[in-house]
Amino acid sequence: MKKFLQFTGILSLLFVMSFTAADFYSSMTKVDFMEGSKTLKFTTKMNTAHISDAIKINPNTASFEAEVKKYVNNNFDLYINGGAKNLTFTGSQVNGESVWVYFEANGVTEINSIKIKNTILLSTFPKQFNLVNVAYKGSQKTMNFQRGKEINEVSF
């Protein structure tokens, strides 16, 4: 019985340790439709160390925001009702372990479908998982992105 308890204890310890050694790679984006201004506003949250690794710049440097802007522009594409939309970077903010990135798409009158290509951090971290929540006129849709599934589309 004593050996069984020791074996069970060792297995339990290994099980717990397997969770503490793993790093979790994800980003979350919230998309809100502003009907009055006909604008889609995007707020993306990423891990500071992860985006810093991807763009190879220290988050405390003056050029960090410009590089984040370039990175997001190169890794996030938006299509409304089948047509490509330009994204305008409106800012970013480093807040400890998180980087908040703000951008928007103007001139959005009616949305039947939203198609997004989101490759944020996918080339740097193979297990990266990106989540996008879209709120439009009282309805919310969720899109998931990962390697092999970089493009997703929802209809309203």
Residue, then its C-alpha position, 0 to 999 in steps of 0.5 A: m500500500k505504501k508503494f502505491l501511495q508513493f507511486t500515486g504521489i509521484l504521478s500527481l506531482l508530474f501531472v501538476m508540473s506538466f501544467t506549470a512548465a507550459d506557456f500559453y500563447s494567445s491574443m484576444t480582439k474585441v470588435d465593436f460597431m459604432e453605428g453613429s460614426k460607421t466605424l468598427k473599433f478593434t481592441t487587441k490584447m497580446n502578451t508583452a513578451h510575446i509581441s516583443d519576441a515577434i518584432k524583436i524590439n524591447p517594449n520600453t523603447a521609443s520605436f516599439e509602438a511604430e513596430v507594433k503598428k507595422y506588425v498588426n498591419n501585416n498580420f490582420d486583414l479585414y473584409i466586409n461583405g467581400g470587400a477589403k477594408n483598410l485598418t487605421f492604427t489609433g494607438s497602443q499601450v503597454n500595461g505590464e504583461s499586456v500590450w493593448v493595440y487599438f485600430e479601426a475601419n471607417g466607412v462601414t455602413e452595413i455588415n452582412s459578413i465579416k472575413i478576417k485573416n489573423t496571423i498575429l504571432l502565428s509564425t513565432f509561436p506554433k501553438q498561438f491561438n487568436l480569438v476575435n469577438v465581433a459585436y454588431k447591432g446586438s449580436q455577437k460572433t466569435m472567431n478562432f484563429q490558429r496555424g492552419k486556420e488563419i482565415n475565418e468568416v461570420s455572417f450577420 
